[in-house]
Amino acid sequence: MLDTETSIQSNVRQSLIQEIEQTSDYLLSEVLDFLLFVRAKHSQVEIKAGNFASVEFYDEPQEKILEDLRQSLQDAKEGRVHDISLLWDGIDV
């Protein structure tokens, strides 16, 4: 079973590498933003009495996350993207 899981992970990485090699830097910047968003979404930092502890929560299976990444990459390739600078319009921080 461990070999199957390792094989699937290897195939996923290889597929991503192949897609990355065929994608423009402009689109890759959008995909990177999305990947960082997904990673942040699935990580949570707890602050306790001045000590920092990182706790990760994964509420979706890896296959779902990978499918979301594939869909985002496809959207980026087809021009279905939003200017990231517009995300903060109208939000006072």
HTML snippet that shows the backbone in 3Dmol.js (N, CA, C, O; Angstrom):
<script src="https://3Dmol.org/build/3Dmol-min.js"></script>
<div id="view" style="width:600px;height:400px;position:relative"></div>
<script>
const pdb = `
ATOM      1  N   MET A   1       0.824  -1.193   0.000  1.00  0.00           N
ATOM      2  CA  MET A   1       0.000   0.000   0.000  1.00  0.00           C
ATOM      3  C   MET A   1       0.864   1.251   0.000  1.00  0.00           C
ATOM      4  O   MET A   1       0.541   2.226  -0.679  1.00  0.00           O
ATOM      5  N   LEU A   2       1.941   1.236   0.740  1.00  0.00           N
ATOM      6  CA  LEU A   2       2.834   2.382   0.786  1.00  0.00           C
ATOM      7  C   LEU A   2       3.444   2.654  -0.579  1.00  0.00           C
ATOM      8  O   LEU A   2       3.627   3.809  -0.962  1.00  0.00           O
ATOM      9  N   ASP A   3       3.765   1.582  -1.322  1.00  0.00           N
ATOM     10  CA  ASP A   3       4.337   1.754  -2.648  1.00  0.00           C
ATOM     11  C   ASP A   3       3.329   2.423  -3.599  1.00  0.00           C
ATOM     12  O   ASP A   3       3.710   3.257  -4.421  1.00  0.00           O
ATOM     13  N   THR A   4       2.065   2.059  -3.486  1.00  0.00           N
ATOM     14  CA  THR A   4       1.029   2.656  -4.332  1.00  0.00           C
ATOM     15  C   THR A   4       0.897   4.139  -4.026  1.00  0.00           C
ATOM     16  O   THR A   4       0.816   4.954  -4.945  1.00  0.00           O
ATOM     17  N   GLU A   5       0.873   4.498  -2.756  1.00  0.00           N
ATOM     18  CA  GLU A   5       0.754   5.904  -2.366  1.00  0.00           C
ATOM     19  C   GLU A   5       1.962   6.699  -2.843  1.00  0.00           C
ATOM     20  O   GLU A   5       1.812   7.814  -3.341  1.00  0.00           O
ATOM     21  N   THR A   6       3.145   6.144  -2.697  1.00  0.00           N
ATOM     22  CA  THR A   6       4.368   6.799  -3.162  1.00  0.00           C
ATOM     23  C   THR A   6       4.338   6.972  -4.670  1.00  0.00           C
ATOM     24  O   THR A   6       4.755   8.009  -5.184  1.00  0.00           O
ATOM     25  N   SER A   7       3.846   5.964  -5.384  1.00  0.00           N
ATOM     26  CA  SER A   7       3.746   6.025  -6.835  1.00  0.00           C
ATOM     27  C   SER A   7       2.768   7.114  -7.273  1.00  0.00           C
ATOM     28  O   SER A   7       3.044   7.854  -8.218  1.00  0.00           O
ATOM     29  N   ILE A   8       1.638   7.212  -6.595  1.00  0.00           N
ATOM     30  CA  ILE A   8       0.643   8.232  -6.926  1.00  0.00           C
ATOM     31  C   ILE A   8       1.227   9.616  -6.686  1.00  0.00           C
ATOM     32  O   ILE A   8       1.056  10.512  -7.513  1.00  0.00           O
ATOM     33  N   GLN A   9       1.919   9.802  -5.554  1.00  0.00           N
ATOM     34  CA  GLN A   9       2.531  11.092  -5.264  1.00  0.00           C
ATOM     35  C   GLN A   9       3.565  11.450  -6.327  1.00  0.00           C
ATOM     36  O   GLN A   9       3.654  12.602  -6.752  1.00  0.00           O
ATOM     37  N   SER A  10       4.341  10.466  -6.750  1.00  0.00           N
ATOM     38  CA  SER A  10       5.346  10.692  -7.778  1.00  0.00           C
ATOM     39  C   SER A  10       4.689  11.096  -9.093  1.00  0.00           C
ATOM     40  O   SER A  10       5.159  12.011  -9.768  1.00  0.00           O
ATOM     41  N   ASN A  11       3.600  10.415  -9.460  1.00  0.00           N
ATOM     42  CA  ASN A  11       2.871  10.750 -10.693  1.00  0.00           C
ATOM     43  C   ASN A  11       2.283  12.159 -10.627  1.00  0.00           C
ATOM     44  O   ASN A  11       2.295  12.887 -11.619  1.00  0.00           O
ATOM     45  N   VAL A  12       1.777  12.535  -9.473  1.00  0.00           N
ATOM     46  CA  VAL A  12       1.207  13.869  -9.297  1.00  0.00           C
ATOM     47  C   VAL A  12       2.302  14.913  -9.482  1.00  0.00           C
ATOM     48  O   VAL A  12       2.111  15.899 -10.194  1.00  0.00           O
ATOM     49  N   ARG A  13       3.431  14.699  -8.852  1.00  0.00           N
ATOM     50  CA  ARG A  13       4.547  15.644  -8.984  1.00  0.00           C
ATOM     51  C   ARG A  13       5.019  15.734 -10.431  1.00  0.00           C
ATOM     52  O   ARG A  13       5.280  16.827 -10.935  1.00  0.00           O
ATOM     53  N   GLN A  14       5.127  14.601 -11.091  1.00  0.00           N
ATOM     54  CA  GLN A  14       5.572  14.588 -12.490  1.00  0.00           C
ATOM     55  C   GLN A  14       4.572  15.327 -13.382  1.00  0.00           C
ATOM     56  O   GLN A  14       4.964  16.085 -14.270  1.00  0.00           O
ATOM     57  N   SER A  15       3.294  15.103 -13.141  1.00  0.00           N
ATOM     58  CA  SER A  15       2.263  15.793 -13.928  1.00  0.00           C
ATOM     59  C   SER A  15       2.344  17.298 -13.727  1.00  0.00           C
ATOM     60  O   SER A  15       2.246  18.068 -14.683  1.00  0.00           O
ATOM     61  N   LEU A  16       2.522  17.711 -12.483  1.00  0.00           N
ATOM     62  CA  LEU A  16       2.648  19.142 -12.211  1.00  0.00           C
ATOM     63  C   LEU A  16       3.887  19.729 -12.877  1.00  0.00           C
ATOM     64  O   LEU A  16       3.828  20.818 -13.447  1.00  0.00           O
ATOM     65  N   ILE A  17       4.995  19.023 -12.810  1.00  0.00           N
ATOM     66  CA  ILE A  17       6.234  19.498 -13.426  1.00  0.00           C
ATOM     67  C   ILE A  17       6.048  19.647 -14.929  1.00  0.00           C
ATOM     68  O   ILE A  17       6.495  20.635 -15.512  1.00  0.00           O
ATOM     69  N   GLN A  18       5.398  18.685 -15.558  1.00  0.00           N
ATOM     70  CA  GLN A  18       5.159  18.759 -17.000  1.00  0.00           C
ATOM     71  C   GLN A  18       4.285  19.971 -17.349  1.00  0.00           C
ATOM     72  O   GLN A  18       4.553  20.682 -18.318  1.00  0.00           O
ATOM     73  N   GLU A  19       3.252  20.194 -16.557  1.00  0.00           N
ATOM     74  CA  GLU A  19       2.381  21.346 -16.805  1.00  0.00           C
ATOM     75  C   GLU A  19       3.131  22.656 -16.593  1.00  0.00           C
ATOM     76  O   GLU A  19       2.979  23.600 -17.368  1.00  0.00           O
ATOM     77  N   ILE A  20       3.934  22.706 -15.544  1.00  0.00           N
ATOM     78  CA  ILE A  20       4.707  23.913 -15.249  1.00  0.00           C
ATOM     79  C   ILE A  20       5.644  24.245 -16.402  1.00  0.00           C
ATOM     80  O   ILE A  20       5.770  25.407 -16.788  1.00  0.00           O
ATOM     81  N   GLU A  21       6.299  23.233 -16.950  1.00  0.00           N
ATOM     82  CA  GLU A  21       7.251  23.455 -18.034  1.00  0.00           C
ATOM     83  C   GLU A  21       6.578  23.996 -19.289  1.00  0.00           C
ATOM     84  O   GLU A  21       7.246  24.591 -20.135  1.00  0.00           O
ATOM     85  N   GLN A  22       5.275  23.802 -19.426  1.00  0.00           N
ATOM     86  CA  GLN A  22       4.547  24.242 -20.622  1.00  0.00           C
ATOM     87  C   GLN A  22       3.749  25.529 -20.383  1.00  0.00           C
ATOM     88  O   GLN A  22       2.946  25.930 -21.226  1.00  0.00           O
ATOM     89  N   THR A  23       3.970  26.161 -19.255  1.00  0.00           N
ATOM     90  CA  THR A  23       3.155  27.307 -18.866  1.00  0.00           C
ATOM     91  C   THR A  23       4.015  28.566 -18.779  1.00  0.00           C
ATOM     92  O   THR A  23       5.160  28.521 -18.328  1.00  0.00           O
ATOM     93  N   SER A  24       3.449  29.682 -19.214  1.00  0.00           N
ATOM     94  CA  SER A  24       4.184  30.951 -19.186  1.00  0.00           C
ATOM     95  C   SER A  24       4.409  31.416 -17.746  1.00  0.00           C
ATOM     96  O   SER A  24       3.684  31.028 -16.831  1.00  0.00           O
ATOM     97  N   ASP A  25       5.426  32.252 -17.571  1.00  0.00           N
ATOM     98  CA  ASP A  25       5.727  32.790 -16.244  1.00  0.00           C
ATOM     99  C   ASP A  25       4.563  33.604 -15.692  1.00  0.00           C
ATOM    100  O   ASP A  25       4.292  33.577 -14.491  1.00  0.00           O
ATOM    101  N   TYR A  26       3.878  34.325 -16.572  1.00  0.00           N
ATOM    102  CA  TYR A  26       2.737  35.122 -16.132  1.00  0.00           C
ATOM    103  C   TYR A  26       1.669  34.229 -15.496  1.00  0.00           C
ATOM    104  O   TYR A  26       1.173  34.520 -14.408  1.00  0.00           O
ATOM    105  N   LEU A  27       1.325  33.146 -16.181  1.00  0.00           N
ATOM    106  CA  LEU A  27       0.307  32.236 -15.643  1.00  0.00           C
ATOM    107  C   LEU A  27       0.828  31.509 -14.410  1.00  0.00           C
ATOM    108  O   LEU A  27       0.068  31.245 -13.478  1.00  0.00           O
ATOM    109  N   LEU A  28       2.111  31.185 -14.398  1.00  0.00           N
ATOM    110  CA  LEU A  28       2.684  30.512 -13.233  1.00  0.00           C
ATOM    111  C   LEU A  28       2.598  31.392 -11.985  1.00  0.00           C
ATOM    112  O   LEU A  28       2.433  30.880 -10.878  1.00  0.00           O
ATOM    113  N   SER A  29       2.706  32.700 -12.157  1.00  0.00           N
ATOM    114  CA  SER A  29       2.594  33.573 -10.988  1.00  0.00           C
ATOM    115  C   SER A  29       1.192  33.475 -10.388  1.00  0.00           C
ATOM    116  O   SER A  29       1.037  33.516  -9.167  1.00  0.00           O
ATOM    117  N   GLU A  30       0.177  33.346 -11.235  1.00  0.00           N
ATOM    118  CA  GLU A  30      -1.196  33.173 -10.750  1.00  0.00           C
ATOM    119  C   GLU A  30      -1.356  31.825 -10.040  1.00  0.00           C
ATOM    120  O   GLU A  30      -1.990  31.737  -8.989  1.00  0.00           O
ATOM    121  N   VAL A  31      -0.776  30.788 -10.624  1.00  0.00           N
ATOM    122  CA  VAL A  31      -0.862  29.447 -10.031  1.00  0.00           C
ATOM    123  C   VAL A  31      -0.126  29.424  -8.695  1.00  0.00           C
ATOM    124  O   VAL A  31      -0.600  28.820  -7.732  1.00  0.00           O
ATOM    125  N   LEU A  32       1.033  30.080  -8.635  1.00  0.00           N
ATOM    126  CA  LEU A  32       1.778  30.144  -7.376  1.00  0.00           C
ATOM    127  C   LEU A  32       0.953  30.846  -6.306  1.00  0.00           C
ATOM    128  O   LEU A  32       0.897  30.386  -5.165  1.00  0.00           O
ATOM    129  N   ASP A  33       0.310  31.957  -6.664  1.00  0.00           N
ATOM    130  CA  ASP A  33      -0.550  32.642  -5.706  1.00  0.00           C
ATOM    131  C   ASP A  33      -1.631  31.703  -5.182  1.00  0.00           C
ATOM    132  O   ASP A  33      -1.913  31.672  -3.984  1.00  0.00           O
ATOM    133  N   PHE A  34      -2.233  30.939  -6.088  1.00  0.00           N
ATOM    134  CA  PHE A  34      -3.284  30.018  -5.670  1.00  0.00           C
ATOM    135  C   PHE A  34      -2.734  28.911  -4.764  1.00  0.00           C
ATOM    136  O   PHE A  34      -3.346  28.567  -3.753  1.00  0.00           O
ATOM    137  N   LEU A  35      -1.575  28.358  -5.136  1.00  0.00           N
ATOM    138  CA  LEU A  35      -0.963  27.311  -4.319  1.00  0.00           C
ATOM    139  C   LEU A  35      -0.659  27.823  -2.912  1.00  0.00           C
ATOM    140  O   LEU A  35      -0.921  27.132  -1.927  1.00  0.00           O
ATOM    141  N   LEU A  36      -0.114  29.016  -2.821  1.00  0.00           N
ATOM    142  CA  LEU A  36       0.177  29.594  -1.508  1.00  0.00           C
ATOM    143  C   LEU A  36      -1.107  29.824  -0.719  1.00  0.00           C
ATOM    144  O   LEU A  36      -1.137  29.640   0.498  1.00  0.00           O
ATOM    145  N   PHE A  37      -2.165  30.227  -1.417  1.00  0.00           N
ATOM    146  CA  PHE A  37      -3.461  30.394  -0.767  1.00  0.00           C
ATOM    147  C   PHE A  37      -3.964  29.061  -0.207  1.00  0.00           C
ATOM    148  O   PHE A  37      -4.403  28.989   0.941  1.00  0.00           O
ATOM    149  N   VAL A  38      -3.900  28.021  -1.015  1.00  0.00           N
ATOM    150  CA  VAL A  38      -4.383  26.705  -0.582  1.00  0.00           C
ATOM    151  C   VAL A  38      -3.569  26.216   0.612  1.00  0.00           C
ATOM    152  O   VAL A  38      -4.130  25.708   1.583  1.00  0.00           O
ATOM    153  N   ARG A  39      -2.256  26.367   0.541  1.00  0.00           N
ATOM    154  CA  ARG A  39      -1.417  25.936   1.662  1.00  0.00           C
ATOM    155  C   ARG A  39      -1.760  26.716   2.927  1.00  0.00           C
ATOM    156  O   ARG A  39      -1.832  26.135   4.010  1.00  0.00           O
ATOM    157  N   ALA A  40      -1.971  28.022   2.802  1.00  0.00           N
ATOM    158  CA  ALA A  40      -2.322  28.832   3.964  1.00  0.00           C
ATOM    159  C   ALA A  40      -3.689  28.434   4.506  1.00  0.00           C
ATOM    160  O   ALA A  40      -3.907  28.414   5.717  1.00  0.00           O
ATOM    161  N   LYS A  41      -4.598  28.121   3.602  1.00  0.00           N
ATOM    162  CA  LYS A  41      -5.944  27.718   4.007  1.00  0.00           C
ATOM    163  C   LYS A  41      -5.901  26.448   4.857  1.00  0.00           C
ATOM    164  O   LYS A  41      -6.700  26.278   5.778  1.00  0.00           O
ATOM    165  N   HIS A  42      -4.976  25.576   4.542  1.00  0.00           N
ATOM    166  CA  HIS A  42      -4.903  24.298   5.230  1.00  0.00           C
ATOM    167  C   HIS A  42      -3.892  24.275   6.364  1.00  0.00           C
ATOM    168  O   HIS A  42      -3.592  23.217   6.918  1.00  0.00           O
ATOM    169  N   SER A  43      -3.382  25.416   6.698  1.00  0.00           N
ATOM    170  CA  SER A  43      -2.456  25.521   7.823  1.00  0.00           C
ATOM    171  C   SER A  43      -3.009  26.550   8.791  1.00  0.00           C
ATOM    172  O   SER A  43      -3.670  27.514   8.403  1.00  0.00           O
ATOM    173  N   GLN A  44      -2.726  26.321  10.033  1.00  0.00           N
ATOM    174  CA  GLN A  44      -3.178  27.274  11.037  1.00  0.00           C
ATOM    175  C   GLN A  44      -2.059  27.438  12.046  1.00  0.00           C
ATOM    176  O   GLN A  44      -1.467  26.456  12.493  1.00  0.00           O
ATOM    177  N   VAL A  45      -1.773  28.663  12.398  1.00  0.00           N
ATOM    178  CA  VAL A  45      -0.722  28.930  13.371  1.00  0.00           C
ATOM    179  C   VAL A  45      -1.378  29.306  14.688  1.00  0.00           C
ATOM    180  O   VAL A  45      -2.231  30.191  14.747  1.00  0.00           O
ATOM    181  N   GLU A  46      -0.963  28.615  15.745  1.00  0.00           N
ATOM    182  CA  GLU A  46      -1.459  28.920  17.075  1.00  0.00           C
ATOM    183  C   GLU A  46      -0.395  29.708  17.823  1.00  0.00           C
ATOM    184  O   GLU A  46       0.790  29.380  17.777  1.00  0.00           O
ATOM    185  N   ILE A  47      -0.831  30.732  18.500  1.00  0.00           N
ATOM    186  CA  ILE A  47       0.080  31.517  19.315  1.00  0.00           C
ATOM    187  C   ILE A  47      -0.307  31.273  20.767  1.00  0.00           C
ATOM    188  O   ILE A  47      -1.428  31.564  21.183  1.00  0.00           O
ATOM    189  N   LYS A  48       0.636  30.736  21.528  1.00  0.00           N
ATOM    190  CA  LYS A  48       0.365  30.428  22.925  1.00  0.00           C
ATOM    191  C   LYS A  48       1.466  31.041  23.785  1.00  0.00           C
ATOM    192  O   LYS A  48       2.631  30.656  23.688  1.00  0.00           O
ATOM    193  N   ALA A  49       1.089  31.984  24.614  1.00  0.00           N
ATOM    194  CA  ALA A  49       1.995  32.583  25.590  1.00  0.00           C
ATOM    195  C   ALA A  49       3.360  32.935  24.999  1.00  0.00           C
ATOM    196  O   ALA A  49       4.395  32.638  25.595  1.00  0.00           O
ATOM    197  N   GLY A  50       3.358  33.557  23.846  1.00  0.00           N
ATOM    198  CA  GLY A  50       4.614  33.979  23.239  1.00  0.00           C
ATOM    199  C   GLY A  50       5.332  32.893  22.468  1.00  0.00           C
ATOM    200  O   GLY A  50       6.324  33.180  21.797  1.00  0.00           O
ATOM    201  N   ASN A  51       4.868  31.653  22.538  1.00  0.00           N
ATOM    202  CA  ASN A  51       5.468  30.567  21.769  1.00  0.00           C
ATOM    203  C   ASN A  51       4.655  30.357  20.502  1.00  0.00           C
ATOM    204  O   ASN A  51       3.428  30.463  20.514  1.00  0.00           O
ATOM    205  N   PHE A  52       5.337  30.063  19.426  1.00  0.00           N
ATOM    206  CA  PHE A  52       4.664  29.836  18.154  1.00  0.00           C
ATOM    207  C   PHE A  52       4.694  28.346  17.843  1.00  0.00           C
ATOM    208  O   PHE A  52       5.756  27.723  17.829  1.00  0.00           O
ATOM    209  N   ALA A  53       3.523  27.787  17.595  1.00  0.00           N
ATOM    210  CA  ALA A  53       3.435  26.375  17.234  1.00  0.00           C
ATOM    211  C   ALA A  53       2.623  26.270  15.955  1.00  0.00           C
ATOM    212  O   ALA A  53       1.548  26.861  15.849  1.00  0.00           O
ATOM    213  N   SER A  54       3.116  25.539  15.006  1.00  0.00           N
ATOM    214  CA  SER A  54       2.418  25.375  13.737  1.00  0.00           C
ATOM    215  C   SER A  54       1.609  24.089  13.778  1.00  0.00           C
ATOM    216  O   SER A  54       2.139  23.013  14.053  1.00  0.00           O
ATOM    217  N   VAL A  55       0.318  24.217  13.501  1.00  0.00           N
ATOM    218  CA  VAL A  55      -0.570  23.069  13.480  1.00  0.00           C
ATOM    219  C   VAL A  55      -1.231  23.043  12.109  1.00  0.00           C
ATOM    220  O   VAL A  55      -1.803  24.045  11.678  1.00  0.00           O
ATOM    221  N   GLU A  56      -1.161  21.922  11.429  1.00  0.00           N
ATOM    222  CA  GLU A  56      -1.750  21.827  10.101  1.00  0.00           C
ATOM    223  C   GLU A  56      -3.053  21.041  10.160  1.00  0.00           C
ATOM    224  O   GLU A  56      -3.138  19.991  10.797  1.00  0.00           O
ATOM    225  N   PHE A  57      -4.060  21.568   9.486  1.00  0.00           N
ATOM    226  CA  PHE A  57      -5.350  20.901   9.388  1.00  0.00           C
ATOM    227  C   PHE A  57      -5.653  20.674   7.914  1.00  0.00           C
ATOM    228  O   PHE A  57      -5.600  21.611   7.117  1.00  0.00           O
ATOM    229  N   TYR A  58      -5.961  19.473   7.557  1.00  0.00           N
ATOM    230  CA  TYR A  58      -6.325  19.157   6.175  1.00  0.00           C
ATOM    231  C   TYR A  58      -7.752  18.650   6.194  1.00  0.00           C
ATOM    232  O   TYR A  58      -8.031  17.536   6.637  1.00  0.00           O
ATOM    233  N   ASP A  59      -8.648  19.491   5.705  1.00  0.00           N
ATOM    234  CA  ASP A  59     -10.044  19.091   5.716  1.00  0.00           C
ATOM    235  C   ASP A  59     -10.494  18.525   4.375  1.00  0.00           C
ATOM    236  O   ASP A  59     -11.648  18.124   4.226  1.00  0.00           O
ATOM    237  N   GLU A  60      -9.589  18.491   3.398  1.00  0.00           N
ATOM    238  CA  GLU A  60      -9.911  17.907   2.104  1.00  0.00           C
ATOM    239  C   GLU A  60      -8.818  16.915   1.731  1.00  0.00           C
ATOM    240  O   GLU A  60      -7.650  17.135   2.051  1.00  0.00           O
ATOM    241  N   PRO A  61      -9.179  15.834   1.064  1.00  0.00           N
ATOM    242  CA  PRO A  61      -8.157  14.869   0.646  1.00  0.00           C
ATOM    243  C   PRO A  61      -7.210  15.487  -0.387  1.00  0.00           C
ATOM    244  O   PRO A  61      -7.571  16.430  -1.092  1.00  0.00           O
ATOM    245  N   GLN A  62      -6.006  14.945  -0.463  1.00  0.00           N
ATOM    246  CA  GLN A  62      -5.007  15.456  -1.400  1.00  0.00           C
ATOM    247  C   GLN A  62      -5.508  15.427  -2.833  1.00  0.00           C
ATOM    248  O   GLN A  62      -5.170  16.309  -3.623  1.00  0.00           O
ATOM    249  N   GLU A  63      -6.307  14.430  -3.178  1.00  0.00           N
ATOM    250  CA  GLU A  63      -6.822  14.327  -4.540  1.00  0.00           C
ATOM    251  C   GLU A  63      -7.697  15.535  -4.880  1.00  0.00           C
ATOM    252  O   GLU A  63      -7.645  16.043  -6.000  1.00  0.00           O
ATOM    253  N   LYS A  64      -8.496  15.993  -3.922  1.00  0.00           N
ATOM    254  CA  LYS A  64      -9.362  17.157  -4.127  1.00  0.00           C
ATOM    255  C   LYS A  64      -8.510  18.409  -4.304  1.00  0.00           C
ATOM    256  O   LYS A  64      -8.784  19.230  -5.180  1.00  0.00           O
ATOM    257  N   ILE A  65      -7.493  18.556  -3.487  1.00  0.00           N
ATOM    258  CA  ILE A  65      -6.604  19.711  -3.597  1.00  0.00           C
ATOM    259  C   ILE A  65      -5.912  19.706  -4.952  1.00  0.00           C
ATOM    260  O   ILE A  65      -5.809  20.744  -5.606  1.00  0.00           O
ATOM    261  N   LEU A  66      -5.436  18.536  -5.372  1.00  0.00           N
ATOM    262  CA  LEU A  66      -4.778  18.426  -6.671  1.00  0.00           C
ATOM    263  C   LEU A  66      -5.739  18.765  -7.801  1.00  0.00           C
ATOM    264  O   LEU A  66      -5.361  19.453  -8.749  1.00  0.00           O
ATOM    265  N   GLU A  67      -6.970  18.294  -7.712  1.00  0.00           N
ATOM    266  CA  GLU A  67      -7.959  18.602  -8.748  1.00  0.00           C
ATOM    267  C   GLU A  67      -8.225  20.101  -8.794  1.00  0.00           C
ATOM    268  O   GLU A  67      -8.361  20.670  -9.876  1.00  0.00           O
ATOM    269  N   ASP A  68      -8.301  20.745  -7.634  1.00  0.00           N
ATOM    270  CA  ASP A  68      -8.479  22.199  -7.594  1.00  0.00           C
ATOM    271  C   ASP A  68      -7.304  22.907  -8.266  1.00  0.00           C
ATOM    272  O   ASP A  68      -7.497  23.878  -8.997  1.00  0.00           O
ATOM    273  N   LEU A  69      -6.088  22.421  -8.017  1.00  0.00           N
ATOM    274  CA  LEU A  69      -4.909  23.007  -8.657  1.00  0.00           C
ATOM    275  C   LEU A  69      -4.951  22.819 -10.167  1.00  0.00           C
ATOM    276  O   LEU A  69      -4.634  23.738 -10.922  1.00  0.00           O
ATOM    277  N   ARG A  70      -5.341  21.631 -10.601  1.00  0.00           N
ATOM    278  CA  ARG A  70      -5.451  21.376 -12.043  1.00  0.00           C
ATOM    279  C   ARG A  70      -6.475  22.311 -12.683  1.00  0.00           C
ATOM    280  O   ARG A  70      -6.237  22.872 -13.753  1.00  0.00           O
ATOM    281  N   GLN A  71      -7.613  22.469 -12.017  1.00  0.00           N
ATOM    282  CA  GLN A  71      -8.654  23.353 -12.546  1.00  0.00           C
ATOM    283  C   GLN A  71      -8.149  24.791 -12.584  1.00  0.00           C
ATOM    284  O   GLN A  71      -8.408  25.509 -13.551  1.00  0.00           O
ATOM    285  N   SER A  72      -7.441  25.217 -11.561  1.00  0.00           N
ATOM    286  CA  SER A  72      -6.909  26.577 -11.534  1.00  0.00           C
ATOM    287  C   SER A  72      -5.890  26.791 -12.637  1.00  0.00           C
ATOM    288  O   SER A  72      -5.870  27.845 -13.272  1.00  0.00           O
ATOM    289  N   LEU A  73      -5.049  25.801 -12.868  1.00  0.00           N
ATOM    290  CA  LEU A  73      -4.065  25.899 -13.938  1.00  0.00           C
ATOM    291  C   LEU A  73      -4.774  25.991 -15.289  1.00  0.00           C
ATOM    292  O   LEU A  73      -4.380  26.784 -16.144  1.00  0.00           O
ATOM    293  N   GLN A  74      -5.804  25.191 -15.479  1.00  0.00           N
ATOM    294  CA  GLN A  74      -6.572  25.233 -16.725  1.00  0.00           C
ATOM    295  C   GLN A  74      -7.241  26.596 -16.890  1.00  0.00           C
ATOM    296  O   GLN A  74      -7.239  27.164 -17.982  1.00  0.00           O
ATOM    297  N   ASP A  75      -7.811  27.119 -15.807  1.00  0.00           N
ATOM    298  CA  ASP A  75      -8.437  28.444 -15.865  1.00  0.00           C
ATOM    299  C   ASP A  75      -7.405  29.503 -16.255  1.00  0.00           C
ATOM    300  O   ASP A  75      -7.677  30.376 -17.079  1.00  0.00           O
ATOM    301  N   ALA A  76      -6.223  29.414 -15.653  1.00  0.00           N
ATOM    302  CA  ALA A  76      -5.170  30.385 -15.965  1.00  0.00           C
ATOM    303  C   ALA A  76      -4.751  30.284 -17.426  1.00  0.00           C
ATOM    304  O   ALA A  76      -4.571  31.303 -18.093  1.00  0.00           O
ATOM    305  N   LYS A  77      -4.597  29.062 -17.925  1.00  0.00           N
ATOM    306  CA  LYS A  77      -4.202  28.866 -19.324  1.00  0.00           C
ATOM    307  C   LYS A  77      -5.242  29.435 -20.284  1.00  0.00           C
ATOM    308  O   LYS A  77      -4.896  29.933 -21.356  1.00  0.00           O
ATOM    309  N   GLU A  78      -6.503  29.363 -19.904  1.00  0.00           N
ATOM    310  CA  GLU A  78      -7.595  29.822 -20.770  1.00  0.00           C
ATOM    311  C   GLU A  78      -7.972  31.277 -20.506  1.00  0.00           C
ATOM    312  O   GLU A  78      -8.952  31.783 -21.053  1.00  0.00           O
ATOM    313  N   GLY A  79      -7.184  31.944 -19.660  1.00  0.00           N
ATOM    314  CA  GLY A  79      -7.414  33.372 -19.431  1.00  0.00           C
ATOM    315  C   GLY A  79      -8.503  33.698 -18.442  1.00  0.00           C
ATOM    316  O   GLY A  79      -8.887  34.860 -18.311  1.00  0.00           O
ATOM    317  N   ARG A  80      -9.007  32.712 -17.748  1.00  0.00           N
ATOM    318  CA  ARG A  80     -10.045  32.964 -16.743  1.00  0.00           C
ATOM    319  C   ARG A  80      -9.362  33.306 -15.413  1.00  0.00           C
ATOM    320  O   ARG A  80      -9.355  32.511 -14.474  1.00  0.00           O
ATOM    321  N   VAL A  81      -8.795  34.507 -15.366  1.00  0.00           N
ATOM    322  CA  VAL A  81      -8.061  34.953 -14.185  1.00  0.00           C
ATOM    323  C   VAL A  81      -8.551  36.339 -13.779  1.00  0.00           C
ATOM    324  O   VAL A  81      -9.183  37.043 -14.567  1.00  0.00           O
ATOM    325  N   HIS A  82      -8.255  36.713 -12.560  1.00  0.00           N
ATOM    326  CA  HIS A  82      -8.586  38.029 -12.033  1.00  0.00           C
ATOM    327  C   HIS A  82      -7.295  38.705 -11.607  1.00  0.00           C
ATOM    328  O   HIS A  82      -6.380  38.055 -11.100  1.00  0.00           O
ATOM    329  N   ASP A  83      -7.226  39.993 -11.812  1.00  0.00           N
ATOM    330  CA  ASP A  83      -6.070  40.754 -11.363  1.00  0.00           C
ATOM    331  C   ASP A  83      -6.044  40.712  -9.841  1.00  0.00           C
ATOM    332  O   ASP A  83      -6.984  41.161  -9.184  1.00  0.00           O
ATOM    333  N   ILE A  84      -4.985  40.182  -9.296  1.00  0.00           N
ATOM    334  CA  ILE A  84      -4.917  39.981  -7.839  1.00  0.00           C
ATOM    335  C   ILE A  84      -4.986  41.305  -7.084  1.00  0.00           C
ATOM    336  O   ILE A  84      -5.433  41.334  -5.938  1.00  0.00           O
ATOM    337  N   SER A  85      -4.553  42.394  -7.703  1.00  0.00           N
ATOM    338  CA  SER A  85      -4.610  43.687  -7.023  1.00  0.00           C
ATOM    339  C   SER A  85      -6.051  44.128  -6.771  1.00  0.00           C
ATOM    340  O   SER A  85      -6.298  44.950  -5.889  1.00  0.00           O
ATOM    341  N   LEU A  86      -7.000  43.595  -7.533  1.00  0.00           N
ATOM    342  CA  LEU A  86      -8.404  43.964  -7.357  1.00  0.00           C
ATOM    343  C   LEU A  86      -9.062  43.256  -6.174  1.00  0.00           C
ATOM    344  O   LEU A  86     -10.147  43.645  -5.743  1.00  0.00           O
ATOM    345  N   LEU A  87      -8.415  42.231  -5.654  1.00  0.00           N
ATOM    346  CA  LEU A  87      -9.011  41.477  -4.549  1.00  0.00           C
ATOM    347  C   LEU A  87      -9.219  42.337  -3.304  1.00  0.00           C
ATOM    348  O   LEU A  87     -10.126  42.077  -2.513  1.00  0.00           O
ATOM    349  N   TRP A  88      -8.379  43.361  -3.131  1.00  0.00           N
ATOM    350  CA  TRP A  88      -8.441  44.182  -1.924  1.00  0.00           C
ATOM    351  C   TRP A  88      -9.277  45.447  -2.118  1.00  0.00           C
ATOM    352  O   TRP A  88      -9.443  46.217  -1.172  1.00  0.00           O
ATOM    353  N   ASP A  89      -9.804  45.677  -3.312  1.00  0.00           N
ATOM    354  CA  ASP A  89     -10.616  46.872  -3.543  1.00  0.00           C
ATOM    355  C   ASP A  89     -11.813  46.882  -2.603  1.00  0.00           C
ATOM    356  O   ASP A  89     -12.550  45.901  -2.506  1.00  0.00           O
ATOM    357  N   GLY A  90     -11.994  47.985  -1.924  1.00  0.00           N
ATOM    358  CA  GLY A  90     -13.133  48.145  -1.031  1.00  0.00           C
ATOM    359  C   GLY A  90     -12.972  47.497   0.332  1.00  0.00           C
ATOM    360  O   GLY A  90     -13.907  47.504   1.133  1.00  0.00           O
ATOM    361  N   ILE A  91     -11.801  46.936   0.609  1.00  0.00           N
ATOM    362  CA  ILE A  91     -11.564  46.307   1.912  1.00  0.00           C
ATOM    363  C   ILE A  91     -10.594  47.177   2.698  1.00  0.00           C
ATOM    364  O   ILE A  91      -9.471  47.425   2.258  1.00  0.00           O
ATOM    365  N   ASP A  92     -11.028  47.630   3.846  1.00  0.00           N
ATOM    366  CA  ASP A  92     -10.163  48.422   4.722  1.00  0.00           C
ATOM    367  C   ASP A  92      -9.539  47.502   5.748  1.00  0.00           C
ATOM    368  O   ASP A  92     -10.230  46.820   6.504  1.00  0.00           O
ATOM    369  N   VAL A  93      -8.223  47.498   5.759  1.00  0.00           N
ATOM    370  CA  VAL A  93      -7.507  46.615   6.694  1.00  0.00           C
ATOM    371  C   VAL A  93      -6.920  47.429   7.808  1.00  0.00           C
ATOM    372  O   VAL A  93      -6.278  46.879   8.703  1.00  0.00           O
TER     373      VAL A  93
END
`;
const viewer = $3Dmol.createViewer("view");
viewer.addModel(pdb, "pdb");
viewer.setStyle({}, {cartoon: {color: "spectrum"}});
viewer.zoomTo();
viewer.render();
</script>
